[in-house]
Amino acid sequence: MRRTMTILLAMALCAVTLQAFSPSEENGTGSVHSQSPETTVPVLSSFPSELTPGGLVSLANGNYAIQMGAFGRLAYAEGLKEKIVELSGLPVDIVEEGGLFKVFINSSLRGEAPCLYIPVNFSGNRGMSTSGENEKVQEVRKATAPVVAPEVSVGETGALQDTAARGITEKPESVPATAIIPASELQGGLQPETPAGTETAEVQPVKRSIRNLWFLTGDSPWLTNYNYFGKSVALVNALIITIIASFATMVILLLVILLNRRRMEKEAKLRQYLLEQYQSLIIDYLFGSSGPEPFRKIASDNYRRQVLIDQMIDVSVNLKGDSREKLTRLYNQLELVNDSLTRARSRRWHKRIKGFRELAFMGIREGNDEMYKSLNSRNEILRMEAQIALVRLSEKDHFEFLSHLKRPFSLWEQITLHDLILQHDMPVPDFQRWLPSENPTVVMFALRMIREFRQIEAEAEMRKVLLHRDPRVSRLAVEVAGDLGMKSTLETMKRMYKFQEYQNCLEIVKSMGKMPETTMLGFLKLVLDKEDDVQLQIEAVKAIENMGEVGVQALVKVMKSEYKNYNIIVRHVLDRRIY
């Protein structure tokens, strides 16, 4: 029922949208449209599409009131007036009516004689000089061959109303009207130029071009023939179309959301049903006598197979020994391993992660090559998942992947790997094997693990790491050596002191304080004497004090010296209220 109502609502919306977008007829080229029914506009059928100035003079002498155009701007009307006077020499008046400026010839006859509406095209006159135009006008006036126009429809009041603004005319009655037009002038005389921006209305409907289907212009078929209180037709119609389109989009989105929600509800119900069925079947398989056939009947498509894989992974977390091996065997018999391998080889990183997890939980090593390829991926999450999977799938050397890492081994990845060791009671490898690594981040991880698991046997290799080209690695090595009390590294620290940056020098002095050795007394007194940094001096005094009675006596002698103001620094360090 809900789906039926949804479909009916969509069909109703489409019908409303099509009705709103349906084109309506328009008269004229102007941007002002009609609200009333269109009536017959009187037209002189014998007139050519382009009237010559001589023909216009003949009509004016026939006692007709002639409307040449109507404009929303006075400047356009004045431009047309000047052009008509220039070409024909006729008296031209501008009459303001209904918010429009109308150009009339013989305007005094509007209420007494027939009023003709004659659109004029001046496009053929571009580029001609004024003198040339006057000469042409004189030639036109000398023409002799007349043409008589047929009857012209005239309104009851004797005047044809303005059609450029609204396209409305009074219902006409037929009266005879004769217009004398020289025949010689009908073959193509001067074509007066229409001033730029004119809004002159054409008598006959203008054919719409295809491009107007896509633009909200005055002659666009998408626009309705209404005058919105003098406002821009294109703007108002564009606003209406935007509102309708927005409403349609909202309804479509609502339909999509409803349909998607319905689909998700169905999937949730199906998933819950499948989980219950699979759980019962897995228990019967592990602790009963059932085989893989019941699983094949239910797992008939990709979605049902994926749910089965997820359920098997959830069960495998709590299984060990024979039960786990039996579940893995079922995983292979149902060929679910192919599904996991397909995901592990996918180009989409999230699918590859899912495939890695499935293979790792089920103990399948056929996808290890893909995991090694992902170790140096630009995606940090993919790298970490590949590392975790390789650690779980390795039988002996769980950290072999460290030798293949080329990208930085982030601190987050290091913490994750450390937690994996603690949670799963994995055998701790000898981390000094990765101290010579070309990857500085791998070396730093090995140093942290050496300190964490107190692998003192790495002391010999530590002396080499102290001189590492990366100052971060060197500083961490000095810190680890001090924490583990590797006194054999003191001489190396003393030699490298003068070549190190400030933070490394400070860490060297601190490490000497952690493993006090009287042989370093002279070096520390030299640091106190030569260094101007207060923090270095304080750490040197602390390291001397940690040597016991020998260090205290040395500090007493230093306090008696007047060479430098050591007295303040020594008293500061020896003050038990501070340290």
Contacts in CASP RR format, 6 or more apart in sequence:
PFRMAT RR
TARGET T0000
AUTHOR 0000-0000-0000
METHOD contacts of the structure
MODEL  1
MRRTMTILLAMALCAVTLQAFSPSEENGTGSVHSQSPETTVPVLSSFPSE
LTPGGLVSLANGNYAIQMGAFGRLAYAEGLKEKIVELSGLPVDIVEEGGL
FKVFINSSLRGEAPCLYIPVNFSGNRGMSTSGENEKVQEVRKATAPVVAP
EVSVGETGALQDTAARGITEKPESVPATAIIPASELQGGLQPETPAGTET
AEVQPVKRSIRNLWFLTGDSPWLTNYNYFGKSVALVNALIITIIASFATM
VILLLVILLNRRRMEKEAKLRQYLLEQYQSLIIDYLFGSSGPEPFRKIAS
DNYRRQVLIDQMIDVSVNLKGDSREKLTRLYNQLELVNDSLTRARSRRWH
KRIKGFRELAFMGIREGNDEMYKSLNSRNEILRMEAQIALVRLSEKDHFE
FLSHLKRPFSLWEQITLHDLILQHDMPVPDFQRWLPSENPTVVMFALRMI
REFRQIEAEAEMRKVLLHRDPRVSRLAVEVAGDLGMKSTLETMKRMYKFQ
EYQNCLEIVKSMGKMPETTMLGFLKLVLDKEDDVQLQIEAVKAIENMGEV
GVQALVKVMKSEYKNYNIIVRHVLDRRIY
2 258 0 8 1.000
2 262 0 8 1.000
3 262 0 8 1.000
6 255 0 8 1.000
6 258 0 8 1.000
6 259 0 8 1.000
9 251 0 8 1.000
9 255 0 8 1.000
10 251 0 8 1.000
10 252 0 8 1.000
10 255 0 8 1.000
13 247 0 8 1.000
13 248 0 8 1.000
13 251 0 8 1.000
16 244 0 8 1.000
17 244 0 8 1.000
17 248 0 8 1.000
20 240 0 8 1.000
20 241 0 8 1.000
20 244 0 8 1.000
21 222 0 8 1.000
21 241 0 8 1.000
21 244 0 8 1.000
23 221 0 8 1.000
23 222 0 8 1.000
24 221 0 8 1.000
24 224 0 8 1.000
24 225 0 8 1.000
25 38 0 8 1.000
25 205 0 8 1.000
25 225 0 8 1.000
26 33 0 8 1.000
26 205 0 8 1.000
26 206 0 8 1.000
26 218 0 8 1.000
26 219 0 8 1.000
26 223 0 8 1.000
26 225 0 8 1.000
27 34 0 8 1.000
27 38 0 8 1.000
27 41 0 8 1.000
27 163 0 8 1.000
27 167 0 8 1.000
27 201 0 8 1.000
27 202 0 8 1.000
27 205 0 8 1.000
28 164 0 8 1.000
28 167 0 8 1.000
28 201 0 8 1.000
28 202 0 8 1.000
28 203 0 8 1.000
28 204 0 8 1.000
28 205 0 8 1.000
28 206 0 8 1.000
28 219 0 8 1.000
29 200 0 8 1.000
29 201 0 8 1.000
29 202 0 8 1.000
29 206 0 8 1.000
29 218 0 8 1.000
29 219 0 8 1.000
30 164 0 8 1.000
30 199 0 8 1.000
30 200 0 8 1.000
30 201 0 8 1.000
30 218 0 8 1.000
30 219 0 8 1.000
31 199 0 8 1.000
31 217 0 8 1.000
31 218 0 8 1.000
31 232 0 8 1.000
31 233 0 8 1.000
31 234 0 8 1.000
32 164 0 8 1.000
32 165 0 8 1.000
32 166 0 8 1.000
32 199 0 8 1.000
32 201 0 8 1.000
32 227 0 8 1.000
32 230 0 8 1.000
32 233 0 8 1.000
33 223 0 8 1.000
33 224 0 8 1.000
33 225 0 8 1.000
33 226 0 8 1.000
33 227 0 8 1.000
33 233 0 8 1.000
34 166 0 8 1.000
34 167 0 8 1.000
34 168 0 8 1.000
34 225 0 8 1.000
34 227 0 8 1.000
35 166 0 8 1.000
35 225 0 8 1.000
35 226 0 8 1.000
35 227 0 8 1.000
36 166 0 8 1.000
36 168 0 8 1.000
38 167 0 8 1.000
39 168 0 8 1.000
39 169 0 8 1.000
39 170 0 8 1.000
39 171 0 8 1.000
40 153 0 8 1.000
40 169 0 8 1.000
40 172 0 8 1.000
41 117 0 8 1.000
41 163 0 8 1.000
41 167 0 8 1.000
41 169 0 8 1.000
41 203 0 8 1.000
42 116 0 8 1.000
42 117 0 8 1.000
42 152 0 8 1.000
42 153 0 8 1.000
42 154 0 8 1.000
42 160 0 8 1.000
42 169 0 8 1.000
42 172 0 8 1.000
43 203 0 8 1.000
43 204 0 8 1.000
44 116 0 8 1.000
44 118 0 8 1.000
44 149 0 8 1.000
44 150 0 8 1.000
44 152 0 8 1.000
44 179 0 8 1.000
45 149 0 8 1.000
45 150 0 8 1.000
46 147 0 8 1.000
46 148 0 8 1.000
46 149 0 8 1.000
46 150 0 8 1.000
46 181 0 8 1.000
47 118 0 8 1.000
47 149 0 8 1.000
47 181 0 8 1.000
48 186 0 8 1.000
48 188 0 8 1.000
49 121 0 8 1.000
50 121 0 8 1.000
50 124 0 8 1.000
50 188 0 8 1.000
50 189 0 8 1.000
50 191 0 8 1.000
51 118 0 8 1.000
51 120 0 8 1.000
51 121 0 8 1.000
52 140 0 8 1.000
52 181 0 8 1.000
52 182 0 8 1.000
52 185 0 8 1.000
52 186 0 8 1.000
52 188 0 8 1.000
52 189 0 8 1.000
52 190 0 8 1.000
53 87 0 8 1.000
53 88 0 8 1.000
53 136 0 8 1.000
53 137 0 8 1.000
53 140 0 8 1.000
53 185 0 8 1.000
53 189 0 8 1.000
53 190 0 8 1.000
53 192 0 8 1.000
54 88 0 8 1.000
54 137 0 8 1.000
54 140 0 8 1.000
54 141 0 8 1.000
54 143 0 8 1.000
54 181 0 8 1.000
54 182 0 8 1.000
54 185 0 8 1.000
55 140 0 8 1.000
55 179 0 8 1.000
55 180 0 8 1.000
55 181 0 8 1.000
55 182 0 8 1.000
55 185 0 8 1.000
56 66 0 8 1.000
56 84 0 8 1.000
56 87 0 8 1.000
56 88 0 8 1.000
56 90 0 8 1.000
56 105 0 8 1.000
56 118 0 8 1.000
56 120 0 8 1.000
57 88 0 8 1.000
57 89 0 8 1.000
57 90 0 8 1.000
57 140 0 8 1.000
57 141 0 8 1.000
58 146 0 8 1.000
58 179 0 8 1.000
58 180 0 8 1.000
58 181 0 8 1.000
58 182 0 8 1.000
59 66 0 8 1.000
59 116 0 8 1.000
59 118 0 8 1.000
59 179 0 8 1.000
59 180 0 8 1.000
59 181 0 8 1.000
60 66 0 8 1.000
60 88 0 8 1.000
60 90 0 8 1.000
60 105 0 8 1.000
60 106 0 8 1.000
61 180 0 8 1.000
62 178 0 8 1.000
62 179 0 8 1.000
62 180 0 8 1.000
63 106 0 8 1.000
63 109 0 8 1.000
63 113 0 8 1.000
64 106 0 8 1.000
64 109 0 8 1.000
64 113 0 8 1.000
64 114 0 8 1.000
64 115 0 8 1.000
64 116 0 8 1.000
64 177 0 8 1.000
64 179 0 8 1.000
65 104 0 8 1.000
65 105 0 8 1.000
65 106 0 8 1.000
65 107 0 8 1.000
65 108 0 8 1.000
65 109 0 8 1.000
65 110 0 8 1.000
65 111 0 8 1.000
65 113 0 8 1.000
65 114 0 8 1.000
65 115 0 8 1.000
65 116 0 8 1.000
65 159 0 8 1.000
66 104 0 8 1.000
66 105 0 8 1.000
66 106 0 8 1.000
66 115 0 8 1.000
66 116 0 8 1.000
66 118 0 8 1.000
67 102 0 8 1.000
67 103 0 8 1.000
67 104 0 8 1.000
67 115 0 8 1.000
67 116 0 8 1.000
67 117 0 8 1.000
67 118 0 8 1.000
67 160 0 8 1.000
67 162 0 8 1.000
68 80 0 8 1.000
68 84 0 8 1.000
68 92 0 8 1.000
68 103 0 8 1.000
68 104 0 8 1.000
68 105 0 8 1.000
68 118 0 8 1.000
68 119 0 8 1.000
68 120 0 8 1.000
69 77 0 8 1.000
69 80 0 8 1.000
69 102 0 8 1.000
69 103 0 8 1.000
69 119 0 8 1.000
69 120 0 8 1.000
69 164 0 8 1.000
69 200 0 8 1.000
69 201 0 8 1.000
70 77 0 8 1.000
70 100 0 8 1.000
70 101 0 8 1.000
70 102 0 8 1.000
70 103 0 8 1.000
70 162 0 8 1.000
70 163 0 8 1.000
70 164 0 8 1.000
70 165 0 8 1.000
70 199 0 8 1.000
70 200 0 8 1.000
70 201 0 8 1.000
71 77 0 8 1.000
71 80 0 8 1.000
71 100 0 8 1.000
71 101 0 8 1.000
71 102 0 8 1.000
71 103 0 8 1.000
71 164 0 8 1.000
71 198 0 8 1.000
71 199 0 8 1.000
71 200 0 8 1.000
72 99 0 8 1.000
72 100 0 8 1.000
72 101 0 8 1.000
72 165 0 8 1.000
72 199 0 8 1.000
73 101 0 8 1.000
73 199 0 8 1.000
74 94 0 8 1.000
74 101 0 8 1.000
76 101 0 8 1.000
76 195 0 8 1.000
76 197 0 8 1.000
76 198 0 8 1.000
76 199 0 8 1.000
77 94 0 8 1.000
77 101 0 8 1.000
77 102 0 8 1.000
77 103 0 8 1.000
78 94 0 8 1.000
79 195 0 8 1.000
80 103 0 8 1.000
80 120 0 8 1.000
80 194 0 8 1.000
80 195 0 8 1.000
80 198 0 8 1.000
80 200 0 8 1.000
81 92 0 8 1.000
81 94 0 8 1.000
81 103 0 8 1.000
83 122 0 8 1.000
83 192 0 8 1.000
83 193 0 8 1.000
83 195 0 8 1.000
84 90 0 8 1.000
84 92 0 8 1.000
84 103 0 8 1.000
84 105 0 8 1.000
84 120 0 8 1.000
84 192 0 8 1.000
85 91 0 8 1.000
85 92 0 8 1.000
86 130 0 8 1.000
86 133 0 8 1.000
86 134 0 8 1.000
87 125 0 8 1.000
87 133 0 8 1.000
87 137 0 8 1.000
87 190 0 8 1.000
87 192 0 8 1.000
88 137 0 8 1.000
89 137 0 8 1.000
90 105 0 8 1.000
91 105 0 8 1.000
91 106 0 8 1.000
92 103 0 8 1.000
92 104 0 8 1.000
92 105 0 8 1.000
93 103 0 8 1.000
93 104 0 8 1.000
93 105 0 8 1.000
93 107 0 8 1.000
94 101 0 8 1.000
94 102 0 8 1.000
94 103 0 8 1.000
94 104 0 8 1.000
95 101 0 8 1.000
95 102 0 8 1.000
95 104 0 8 1.000
95 107 0 8 1.000
96 102 0 8 1.000
97 162 0 8 1.000
98 162 0 8 1.000
98 165 0 8 1.000
99 165 0 8 1.000
100 162 0 8 1.000
100 164 0 8 1.000
100 165 0 8 1.000
102 162 0 8 1.000
102 164 0 8 1.000
104 110 0 8 1.000
106 113 0 8 1.000
109 115 0 8 1.000
110 158 0 8 1.000
110 159 0 8 1.000
111 157 0 8 1.000
111 158 0 8 1.000
111 159 0 8 1.000
112 158 0 8 1.000
113 158 0 8 1.000
114 152 0 8 1.000
114 154 0 8 1.000
114 158 0 8 1.000
114 160 0 8 1.000
114 175 0 8 1.000
114 177 0 8 1.000
115 154 0 8 1.000
115 155 0 8 1.000
115 158 0 8 1.000
115 159 0 8 1.000
115 160 0 8 1.000
116 152 0 8 1.000
116 160 0 8 1.000
116 177 0 8 1.000
117 160 0 8 1.000
117 163 0 8 1.000
117 203 0 8 1.000
119 200 0 8 1.000
119 201 0 8 1.000
119 202 0 8 1.000
119 203 0 8 1.000
120 192 0 8 1.000
120 194 0 8 1.000
120 200 0 8 1.000
121 191 0 8 1.000
121 192 0 8 1.000
121 194 0 8 1.000
122 191 0 8 1.000
122 192 0 8 1.000
122 193 0 8 1.000
122 194 0 8 1.000
123 191 0 8 1.000
123 193 0 8 1.000
123 194 0 8 1.000
124 190 0 8 1.000
124 191 0 8 1.000
124 192 0 8 1.000
124 193 0 8 1.000
125 133 0 8 1.000
125 190 0 8 1.000
125 191 0 8 1.000
125 192 0 8 1.000
125 193 0 8 1.000
126 193 0 8 1.000
128 190 0 8 1.000
133 190 0 8 1.000
136 189 0 8 1.000
136 190 0 8 1.000
137 190 0 8 1.000
140 182 0 8 1.000
140 185 0 8 1.000
140 189 0 8 1.000
140 190 0 8 1.000
143 182 0 8 1.000
143 183 0 8 1.000
143 184 0 8 1.000
143 185 0 8 1.000
144 182 0 8 1.000
144 184 0 8 1.000
145 182 0 8 1.000
145 183 0 8 1.000
145 184 0 8 1.000
146 180 0 8 1.000
146 181 0 8 1.000
146 182 0 8 1.000
146 183 0 8 1.000
147 180 0 8 1.000
147 181 0 8 1.000
147 182 0 8 1.000
147 183 0 8 1.000
147 186 0 8 1.000
148 178 0 8 1.000
148 179 0 8 1.000
148 180 0 8 1.000
149 177 0 8 1.000
149 178 0 8 1.000
149 179 0 8 1.000
149 181 0 8 1.000
151 174 0 8 1.000
151 175 0 8 1.000
151 176 0 8 1.000
151 177 0 8 1.000
152 175 0 8 1.000
152 177 0 8 1.000
152 179 0 8 1.000
153 172 0 8 1.000
153 173 0 8 1.000
153 174 0 8 1.000
153 175 0 8 1.000
154 160 0 8 1.000
154 172 0 8 1.000
154 173 0 8 1.000
154 174 0 8 1.000
154 175 0 8 1.000
154 177 0 8 1.000
155 169 0 8 1.000
155 170 0 8 1.000
155 171 0 8 1.000
155 172 0 8 1.000
155 173 0 8 1.000
156 170 0 8 1.000
156 171 0 8 1.000
156 173 0 8 1.000
157 170 0 8 1.000
160 169 0 8 1.000
160 170 0 8 1.000
160 172 0 8 1.000
161 168 0 8 1.000
161 169 0 8 1.000
161 170 0 8 1.000
163 169 0 8 1.000
163 201 0 8 1.000
163 203 0 8 1.000
164 199 0 8 1.000
164 200 0 8 1.000
164 201 0 8 1.000
165 201 0 8 1.000
166 227 0 8 1.000
167 201 0 8 1.000
194 200 0 8 1.000
206 219 0 8 1.000
208 219 0 8 1.000
208 220 0 8 1.000
208 221 0 8 1.000
212 219 0 8 1.000
212 220 0 8 1.000
212 221 0 8 1.000
213 220 0 8 1.000
213 221 0 8 1.000
213 222 0 8 1.000
216 222 0 8 1.000
216 223 0 8 1.000
216 234 0 8 1.000
216 237 0 8 1.000
216 238 0 8 1.000
216 241 0 8 1.000
217 223 0 8 1.000
217 234 0 8 1.000
218 233 0 8 1.000
218 234 0 8 1.000
220 234 0 8 1.000
222 237 0 8 1.000
222 241 0 8 1.000
223 233 0 8 1.000
223 234 0 8 1.000
223 237 0 8 1.000
224 237 0 8 1.000
226 233 0 8 1.000
227 233 0 8 1.000
228 236 0 8 1.000
267 303 0 8 1.000
270 303 0 8 1.000
271 307 0 8 1.000
274 298 0 8 1.000
274 304 0 8 1.000
274 307 0 8 1.000
274 308 0 8 1.000
274 311 0 8 1.000
275 307 0 8 1.000
275 311 0 8 1.000
277 298 0 8 1.000
278 295 0 8 1.000
278 298 0 8 1.000
278 307 0 8 1.000
278 308 0 8 1.000
278 311 0 8 1.000
278 312 0 8 1.000
279 311 0 8 1.000
279 315 0 8 1.000
281 290 0 8 1.000
281 294 0 8 1.000
281 295 0 8 1.000
281 298 0 8 1.000
282 311 0 8 1.000
282 312 0 8 1.000
282 315 0 8 1.000
282 327 0 8 1.000
282 330 0 8 1.000
284 290 0 8 1.000
284 294 0 8 1.000
285 291 0 8 1.000
285 292 0 8 1.000
285 295 0 8 1.000
285 326 0 8 1.000
285 330 0 8 1.000
286 319 0 8 1.000
286 323 0 8 1.000
286 326 0 8 1.000
286 327 0 8 1.000
292 330 0 8 1.000
292 333 0 8 1.000
292 334 0 8 1.000
295 308 0 8 1.000
295 330 0 8 1.000
295 334 0 8 1.000
296 334 0 8 1.000
298 304 0 8 1.000
298 308 0 8 1.000
299 305 0 8 1.000
299 308 0 8 1.000
299 334 0 8 1.000
302 339 0 8 1.000
305 334 0 8 1.000
305 336 0 8 1.000
305 339 0 8 1.000
306 339 0 8 1.000
308 334 0 8 1.000
308 336 0 8 1.000
309 331 0 8 1.000
309 336 0 8 1.000
309 339 0 8 1.000
309 340 0 8 1.000
309 358 0 8 1.000
312 327 0 8 1.000
312 330 0 8 1.000
312 331 0 8 1.000
312 336 0 8 1.000
312 362 0 8 1.000
313 357 0 8 1.000
313 358 0 8 1.000
313 361 0 8 1.000
313 362 0 8 1.000
315 327 0 8 1.000
316 324 0 8 1.000
316 327 0 8 1.000
316 328 0 8 1.000
316 361 0 8 1.000
316 362 0 8 1.000
317 361 0 8 1.000
319 327 0 8 1.000
327 362 0 8 1.000
328 362 0 8 1.000
328 363 0 8 1.000
328 364 0 8 1.000
331 337 0 8 1.000
331 362 0 8 1.000
331 364 0 8 1.000
337 359 0 8 1.000
337 362 0 8 1.000
337 364 0 8 1.000
337 366 0 8 1.000
340 355 0 8 1.000
340 358 0 8 1.000
340 359 0 8 1.000
340 362 0 8 1.000
340 364 0 8 1.000
341 355 0 8 1.000
341 359 0 8 1.000
341 364 0 8 1.000
341 366 0 8 1.000
341 367 0 8 1.000
343 351 0 8 1.000
343 352 0 8 1.000
343 354 0 8 1.000
343 355 0 8 1.000
343 358 0 8 1.000
344 352 0 8 1.000
344 355 0 8 1.000
344 356 0 8 1.000
344 358 0 8 1.000
344 359 0 8 1.000
344 367 0 8 1.000
344 370 0 8 1.000
344 371 0 8 1.000
345 352 0 8 1.000
345 370 0 8 1.000
346 352 0 8 1.000
349 377 0 8 1.000
349 379 0 8 1.000
349 381 0 8 1.000
349 382 0 8 1.000
352 370 0 8 1.000
352 374 0 8 1.000
352 382 0 8 1.000
353 381 0 8 1.000
353 382 0 8 1.000
353 385 0 8 1.000
356 370 0 8 1.000
356 371 0 8 1.000
356 374 0 8 1.000
356 385 0 8 1.000
356 386 0 8 1.000
356 388 0 8 1.000
356 389 0 8 1.000
357 385 0 8 1.000
357 389 0 8 1.000
358 364 0 8 1.000
359 365 0 8 1.000
359 366 0 8 1.000
359 367 0 8 1.000
359 389 0 8 1.000
359 393 0 8 1.000
360 388 0 8 1.000
360 389 0 8 1.000
360 392 0 8 1.000
360 393 0 8 1.000
361 392 0 8 1.000
363 392 0 8 1.000
363 393 0 8 1.000
364 393 0 8 1.000
365 393 0 8 1.000
368 390 0 8 1.000
368 393 0 8 1.000
371 386 0 8 1.000
371 389 0 8 1.000
371 390 0 8 1.000
371 393 0 8 1.000
372 386 0 8 1.000
372 390 0 8 1.000
372 401 0 8 1.000
372 404 0 8 1.000
374 382 0 8 1.000
374 383 0 8 1.000
374 385 0 8 1.000
374 386 0 8 1.000
375 383 0 8 1.000
375 386 0 8 1.000
375 387 0 8 1.000
375 390 0 8 1.000
375 401 0 8 1.000
375 404 0 8 1.000
375 405 0 8 1.000
375 406 0 8 1.000
375 407 0 8 1.000
376 383 0 8 1.000
376 404 0 8 1.000
376 405 0 8 1.000
376 406 0 8 1.000
376 407 0 8 1.000
377 383 0 8 1.000
377 386 0 8 1.000
377 407 0 8 1.000
378 407 0 8 1.000
380 410 0 8 1.000
380 412 0 8 1.000
380 413 0 8 1.000
383 407 0 8 1.000
383 413 0 8 1.000
384 412 0 8 1.000
384 413 0 8 1.000
384 416 0 8 1.000
386 401 0 8 1.000
387 401 0 8 1.000
387 413 0 8 1.000
387 416 0 8 1.000
387 417 0 8 1.000
388 416 0 8 1.000
388 417 0 8 1.000
388 420 0 8 1.000
390 398 0 8 1.000
390 400 0 8 1.000
390 401 0 8 1.000
391 398 0 8 1.000
391 399 0 8 1.000
391 401 0 8 1.000
391 417 0 8 1.000
391 420 0 8 1.000
391 426 0 8 1.000
392 424 0 8 1.000
394 400 0 8 1.000
397 429 0 8 1.000
398 426 0 8 1.000
398 427 0 8 1.000
398 429 0 8 1.000
399 417 0 8 1.000
399 429 0 8 1.000
399 434 0 8 1.000
402 409 0 8 1.000
402 434 0 8 1.000
402 437 0 8 1.000
402 442 0 8 1.000
402 445 0 8 1.000
402 446 0 8 1.000
403 434 0 8 1.000
403 437 0 8 1.000
405 439 0 8 1.000
405 441 0 8 1.000
405 442 0 8 1.000
406 439 0 8 1.000
408 439 0 8 1.000
408 441 0 8 1.000
409 439 0 8 1.000
409 441 0 8 1.000
409 442 0 8 1.000
409 444 0 8 1.000
409 445 0 8 1.000
410 441 0 8 1.000
414 445 0 8 1.000
414 448 0 8 1.000
417 445 0 8 1.000
418 448 0 8 1.000
418 449 0 8 1.000
418 452 0 8 1.000
420 426 0 8 1.000
421 428 0 8 1.000
428 449 0 8 1.000
428 453 0 8 1.000
430 455 0 8 1.000
430 457 0 8 1.000
430 458 0 8 1.000
431 445 0 8 1.000
431 446 0 8 1.000
431 449 0 8 1.000
431 450 0 8 1.000
431 453 0 8 1.000
431 455 0 8 1.000
431 458 0 8 1.000
432 446 0 8 1.000
432 450 0 8 1.000
432 455 0 8 1.000
432 457 0 8 1.000
432 458 0 8 1.000
432 461 0 8 1.000
433 446 0 8 1.000
434 442 0 8 1.000
434 443 0 8 1.000
434 445 0 8 1.000
434 446 0 8 1.000
435 443 0 8 1.000
435 446 0 8 1.000
435 447 0 8 1.000
435 458 0 8 1.000
435 461 0 8 1.000
435 462 0 8 1.000
435 464 0 8 1.000
435 465 0 8 1.000
436 443 0 8 1.000
436 461 0 8 1.000
436 464 0 8 1.000
437 443 0 8 1.000
437 446 0 8 1.000
440 468 0 8 1.000
440 470 0 8 1.000
440 472 0 8 1.000
440 473 0 8 1.000
443 465 0 8 1.000
443 468 0 8 1.000
443 470 0 8 1.000
443 473 0 8 1.000
444 472 0 8 1.000
444 473 0 8 1.000
444 476 0 8 1.000
447 465 0 8 1.000
447 473 0 8 1.000
447 476 0 8 1.000
447 477 0 8 1.000
447 480 0 8 1.000
448 476 0 8 1.000
448 480 0 8 1.000
449 455 0 8 1.000
450 458 0 8 1.000
450 462 0 8 1.000
450 480 0 8 1.000
450 484 0 8 1.000
451 480 0 8 1.000
451 483 0 8 1.000
451 484 0 8 1.000
454 484 0 8 1.000
456 484 0 8 1.000
456 486 0 8 1.000
459 481 0 8 1.000
459 484 0 8 1.000
459 486 0 8 1.000
459 488 0 8 1.000
459 489 0 8 1.000
460 488 0 8 1.000
462 477 0 8 1.000
462 480 0 8 1.000
462 481 0 8 1.000
462 486 0 8 1.000
462 489 0 8 1.000
463 488 0 8 1.000
463 489 0 8 1.000
463 492 0 8 1.000
465 473 0 8 1.000
465 474 0 8 1.000
465 477 0 8 1.000
466 474 0 8 1.000
466 477 0 8 1.000
466 478 0 8 1.000
466 481 0 8 1.000
466 489 0 8 1.000
466 492 0 8 1.000
466 493 0 8 1.000
466 496 0 8 1.000
467 474 0 8 1.000
467 492 0 8 1.000
467 496 0 8 1.000
468 474 0 8 1.000
468 477 0 8 1.000
471 500 0 8 1.000
471 501 0 8 1.000
471 503 0 8 1.000
471 504 0 8 1.000
474 496 0 8 1.000
474 500 0 8 1.000
474 504 0 8 1.000
475 503 0 8 1.000
475 504 0 8 1.000
475 507 0 8 1.000
478 489 0 8 1.000
478 493 0 8 1.000
478 504 0 8 1.000
478 507 0 8 1.000
478 508 0 8 1.000
478 511 0 8 1.000
479 507 0 8 1.000
479 510 0 8 1.000
479 511 0 8 1.000
481 489 0 8 1.000
481 493 0 8 1.000
481 511 0 8 1.000
482 489 0 8 1.000
482 511 0 8 1.000
482 514 0 8 1.000
482 515 0 8 1.000
483 514 0 8 1.000
485 514 0 8 1.000
485 515 0 8 1.000
486 515 0 8 1.000
487 515 0 8 1.000
487 517 0 8 1.000
490 512 0 8 1.000
490 515 0 8 1.000
490 517 0 8 1.000
490 519 0 8 1.000
490 520 0 8 1.000
493 508 0 8 1.000
493 511 0 8 1.000
493 512 0 8 1.000
494 508 0 8 1.000
494 520 0 8 1.000
494 523 0 8 1.000
496 508 0 8 1.000
497 505 0 8 1.000
497 508 0 8 1.000
497 523 0 8 1.000
500 508 0 8 1.000
502 533 0 8 1.000
505 536 0 8 1.000
506 535 0 8 1.000
506 536 0 8 1.000
506 539 0 8 1.000
509 524 0 8 1.000
509 527 0 8 1.000
509 536 0 8 1.000
509 539 0 8 1.000
509 540 0 8 1.000
509 543 0 8 1.000
510 539 0 8 1.000
510 543 0 8 1.000
512 520 0 8 1.000
512 523 0 8 1.000
512 524 0 8 1.000
512 543 0 8 1.000
513 539 0 8 1.000
513 542 0 8 1.000
513 543 0 8 1.000
513 546 0 8 1.000
514 546 0 8 1.000
516 543 0 8 1.000
516 546 0 8 1.000
516 547 0 8 1.000
516 548 0 8 1.000
517 547 0 8 1.000
518 547 0 8 1.000
518 550 0 8 1.000
520 543 0 8 1.000
521 544 0 8 1.000
521 547 0 8 1.000
521 550 0 8 1.000
521 551 0 8 1.000
521 554 0 8 1.000
524 540 0 8 1.000
524 543 0 8 1.000
524 544 0 8 1.000
525 540 0 8 1.000
525 544 0 8 1.000
525 554 0 8 1.000
525 558 0 8 1.000
527 536 0 8 1.000
527 537 0 8 1.000
527 540 0 8 1.000
528 537 0 8 1.000
528 540 0 8 1.000
528 541 0 8 1.000
528 544 0 8 1.000
528 558 0 8 1.000
528 566 0 8 1.000
528 569 0 8 1.000
529 564 0 8 1.000
531 537 0 8 1.000
531 540 0 8 1.000
534 569 0 8 1.000
537 569 0 8 1.000
538 569 0 8 1.000
538 572 0 8 1.000
538 573 0 8 1.000
541 555 0 8 1.000
541 569 0 8 1.000
541 570 0 8 1.000
541 573 0 8 1.000
542 573 0 8 1.000
542 579 0 8 1.000
544 551 0 8 1.000
544 554 0 8 1.000
544 555 0 8 1.000
545 551 0 8 1.000
545 552 0 8 1.000
545 555 0 8 1.000
545 573 0 8 1.000
545 574 0 8 1.000
547 554 0 8 1.000
555 570 0 8 1.000
555 574 0 8 1.000
558 566 0 8 1.000
558 570 0 8 1.000
559 566 0 8 1.000
559 567 0 8 1.000
559 570 0 8 1.000
559 571 0 8 1.000
572 578 0 8 1.000
573 579 0 8 1.000
END
